[in-house]
Amino acid sequence: MQTITIDIINDKAIKLLQDLEQLQLIRLRKVSQHAENLTNWEYKYKGAMSKQSLSEIDNQLNELREEWE
């Protein structure tokens, strides 16, 4: 089984896809753009930052601010 993403340009295409689904040739799934974006961000940046205490982060921010002054 392969998974592909398509962009629907014309509403007539939806009817054709639904017909293919009724023939059990394909399966349609709706995935919201919001859910897709969350998933992509999760996998893209997972583990990119190490856990730090609030005081360490605050110190780093203060150092960066001092460099700009």
MODELLER restraints for C-alpha pairs under 7 A, 6 or more apart:
rsr = mdl.restraints
at = mdl.atoms
rsr.add(forms.Gaussian(group=physical.xy_distance, feature=features.Distance(at['CA:20:A'], at['CA:26:A']), mean=5.96, stdev=0.5))
rsr.add(forms.Gaussian(group=physical.xy_distance, feature=features.Distance(at['CA:21:A'], at['CA:27:A']), mean=5.48, stdev=0.5))
rsr.add(forms.Gaussian(group=physical.xy_distance, feature=features.Distance(at['CA:21:A'], at['CA:28:A']), mean=6.85, stdev=0.5))
